Amino acid sequence: MRKLLTISLSALVGFALALLTMQPAQVALGGPGEVCVTRNGDINADATIDLSDALTVLGHLFLGSPTSLPSLCGAGGGGSGLPSTGQTKCWDFDGEQGIWVQVECGQSNCDGQDAQKAAGCSQGRFVDNGDGTVTDTCTNLMWQQDTADVSLDGQVDGPGDALAWCNAVSYCENLEFAGYDDWRLPNIKELQSIVDYGRTDPCIDPMFETLRQYYWSSTTMEETPDNAWGVGFTNGYVGVRMKTGDFEFSFNFVRAVRDAR
């Protein structure tokens, strides 16, 4: 009898472990309308994939404890693996006025616009962690929720918190925040990933506190390495600024990022 129980338990654990390796779409763990909070395999959302995840599955299936499991986040947060732009409007050229005007997406003469396709992951993308950080379930990156208060004076303004590029890189590299010490300055693709092109002034999800200013990335411009790429969050413009110099545009703001896994 004991041998039979041992075999049965081993089979159950093996079944649970098999669940951990399946794609999220194959395992319906969360309820409808839930925002995903765990990654594929990390069932109990403790940032590791181990036996405790298998035991959580077993407890749920056979003991009803927990009574429900959080939704798994897919590799692309339910989208194409890239963030959506956030655009929901379509445009058509008005020949009489000589300008582009907003129209219903189904009535545009210019088919194939961004808003008509709605490509990428968007629904329930950002999770407020309640500790000054926001997790993007699409890219699996964790962000500072507010612009970095470099001067630690309780407010973010130009003179104390806008940095030259090398200082911005170093600041993030040495940052200890919300219990983590592996922060870094985002690269340009990461930084642009949180631009919401369906908003303006600032063009970012309101979960973030953002100045209508330019933010540094860690990416150097290959053609002219005295410049680095950044994003202006007034309108989502991606451009370059000089890394050094006594110019206002050589001092820009910072939002650190880290890998959420």
C-alpha positions in Angstrom: 0.0 0.0 0.0 2.8 2.4 1.0 4.6 1.6 -2.3 1.4 2.4 -4.2 1.0 5.7 -2.4 4.6 6.5 -3.2 4.1 5.8 -6.9 0.9 7.8 -6.9 2.5 10.8 -5.2 5.5 10.6 -7.6 3.1 10.6 -10.5 1.2 13.6 -9.2 4.4 15.5 -8.6 5.5 14.6 -12.1 2.2 15.8 -13.5 2.6 19.1 -11.6 6.1 19.5 -12.9 4.9 18.9 -16.4 2.4 21.7 -16.0 5.2 24.1 -15.2 6.8 23.5 -18.5 3.7 23.9 -20.6 2.9 27.1 -22.4 0.5 29.4 -20.5 -2.2 29.1 -23.2 -2.4 25.4 -22.4 -2.9 25.8 -18.7 -5.9 27.9 -17.7 -5.0 28.8 -14.1 -6.4 32.3 -13.6 -10.0 33.5 -13.7 -11.5 35.5 -16.5 -10.5 39.2 -16.5 -7.6 38.7 -14.2 -4.4 40.6 -14.8 -1.5 38.2 -15.2 1.0 38.3 -12.4 3.2 35.2 -12.7 5.6 34.1 -15.5 5.4 30.7 -17.2 6.3 28.1 -14.6 6.6 30.4 -11.6 3.1 29.5 -10.3 3.4 31.0 -6.9 5.0 34.2 -8.1 8.1 33.9 -5.9 10.5 34.7 -8.8 11.9 31.1 -8.9 10.8 27.9 -10.6 11.2 25.0 -8.2 9.3 22.2 -6.3 7.2 24.7 -4.4 5.5 25.6 -7.7 4.6 22.0 -8.3 3.3 21.7 -4.7 1.2 24.8 -5.3 -0.4 23.2 -8.3 -1.1 20.0 -6.4 -2.6 21.8 -3.5 -4.9 23.7 -5.8 -6.0 20.6 -7.7 -6.6 18.2 -4.9 -6.9 20.2 -1.7 -8.5 23.5 -2.9 -5.7 25.4 -1.2 -5.2 28.0 -2.7 -8.7 28.0 -4.1 -7.5 29.9 -7.2 -4.2 30.5 -8.9 -3.0 33.7 -10.5 -3.0 34.1 -14.2 0.1 33.3 -16.1 1.7 35.9 -18.3 2.6 34.7 -21.7 5.9 35.5 -23.4 4.4 38.5 -25.0 1.7 39.3 -22.5 -0.9 38.0 -24.8 0.3 40.0 -27.8 2.9 39.6 -30.5 5.8 39.7 -28.0 6.2 43.5 -28.6 4.3 46.2 -26.7 1.5 47.8 -28.5 1.9 51.5 -29.4 -1.3 52.5 -27.6 -2.8 54.2 -30.7 -6.6 53.8 -31.0 -7.4 56.6 -33.6 -7.4 56.5 -37.4 -6.8 59.4 -39.8 -7.8 60.4 -43.3 -6.7 63.3 -45.5 -9.3 66.0 -46.0 -8.6 67.4 -49.4 -10.9 70.4 -48.9 -9.1 71.5 -45.7 -5.7 70.2 -46.8 -5.1 68.4 -43.4 -5.3 65.0 -41.9 -8.5 64.5 -39.7 -9.6 61.8 -37.3 -12.1 59.3 -38.7 -13.7 56.1 -37.6 -11.2 53.3 -38.3 -13.6 51.4 -40.3 -14.3 54.4 -42.6 -10.7 55.4 -43.4 -9.5 55.4 -47.0 -6.0 54.6 -45.7 -6.4 51.0 -44.5 -3.8 49.2 -42.5 -3.2 51.9 -39.9 -1.8 51.1 -36.5 -5.1 51.5 -34.7 -6.8 49.1 -37.1 -4.3 46.3 -36.4 -3.8 46.9 -32.7 -0.7 44.7 -32.8 1.3 43.9 -29.7 0.4 43.3 -26.0 -1.5 46.0 -24.2 -4.3 44.7 -21.9 -3.3 44.7 -18.3 0.3 45.3 -19.2 1.5 47.3 -16.2 1.4 46.2 -12.6 1.9 48.7 -9.7 4.0 46.8 -7.2 3.2 49.3 -4.4 6.9 49.9 -3.6 7.7 52.6 -6.2 8.1 50.2 -9.0 6.0 49.1 -12.0 6.3 45.7 -13.7 5.7 45.5 -17.4 4.2 42.0 -18.0 4.8 42.3 -21.7 8.6 42.8 -21.6 9.1 41.4 -18.1 11.0 44.6 -17.1 10.6 46.4 -13.8 10.7 50.2 -13.8 11.1 53.0 -11.4 7.6 54.4 -11.1 8.7 57.9 -10.7 11.5 59.9 -12.4 14.7 59.3 -10.4 15.1 61.8 -7.6 18.9 61.9 -7.9 19.3 64.8 -5.4 17.1 63.0 -2.8 15.4 66.3 -2.0 11.9 65.0 -2.4 11.2 66.7 -5.7 12.4 66.2 -9.3 13.6 69.3 -11.1 16.2 70.3 -13.7 19.1 71.5 -11.7 19.5 68.6 -9.2 18.1 65.6 -11.1 19.0 66.1 -14.8 22.4 64.4 -15.4 25.1 64.2 -18.0 25.0 60.8 -19.8 27.9 59.1 -18.0 26.6 60.2 -14.6 23.1 58.8 -15.6 24.7 55.4 -16.4 26.7 55.4 -13.2 23.7 56.5 -11.1 21.6 53.6 -12.2 24.4 51.1 -11.9 24.9 52.0 -8.3 21.2 52.4 -7.4 19.7 50.5 -4.5 15.9 50.9 -4.6 12.8 48.9 -3.5 15.1 46.1 -2.2 17.0 45.6 -5.5 20.5 46.5 -6.4 20.6 45.4 -10.0 19.2 48.5 -11.6 20.6 49.9 -14.9 19.9 52.7 -17.4 17.6 51.2 -20.0 18.7 50.8 -23.6 16.9 52.8 -26.2 14.5 50.0 -27.2 13.6 49.3 -23.6 13.0 53.0 -23.0 10.8 53.4 -26.1 8.8 50.4 -25.1 7.0 52.4 -22.4 6.0 55.2 -24.7 2.3 55.3 -25.2 1.7 56.8 -28.7 -2.0 57.1 -27.9 -1.3 59.8 -25.4 0.6 63.1 -25.5 2.2 65.5 -23.1 3.3 63.1 -21.6 2.9 60.1 -23.8 3.1 57.3 -21.2 0.7 55.3 -19.1 -0.5 57.4 -16.1 0.7 54.7 -13.7 4.1 56.4 -14.2 5.1 59.8 -12.9 6.8 61.4 -15.8 8.2 64.9 -16.7 7.5 66.3 -20.1 11.2 66.1 -20.7 13.9 64.1 -22.3 15.2 60.8 -20.7 18.5 59.1 -21.3 19.1 55.6 -22.6 22.3 53.7 -22.2 22.7 53.4 -26.0 25.4 55.4 -27.8 24.8 56.7 -31.3 27.2 54.6 -33.5 27.8 57.2 -36.1 28.7 60.0 -33.6 29.7 58.4 -30.3 29.7 61.8 -28.5 25.9 61.4 -28.6 23.5 59.0 -26.9 19.9 58.1 -27.7 17.0 59.1 -25.6 13.3 59.6 -25.6 11.3 62.8 -25.1 8.1 62.0 -23.3 6.2 65.1 -24.4 5.5 63.4 -27.8 7.5 60.2 -27.8 10.3 61.5 -30.0 13.4 59.3 -30.2 16.5 61.3 -30.8 20.1 62.0 -29.7 21.6 64.3 -27.2 25.3 65.2 -26.6 26.8 63.2 -23.7 28.9 66.1 -22.5 29.0 69.9 -22.8 27.6 73.0 -21.2 24.3 72.7 -23.0 20.9 72.2 -21.5 20.3 69.2 -23.8 23.4 67.5 -22.4 21.6 67.1 -19.0 18.5 64.8 -19.1 16.4 62.7 -16.7 16.6 59.1 -15.6 14.2 56.2 -15.1 16.1 53.0 -14.0 15.1 49.5 -15.1 15.8 46.0 -14.1 14.9 42.5 -15.3 11.9 41.3 -13.3 12.8 37.6 -13.4 
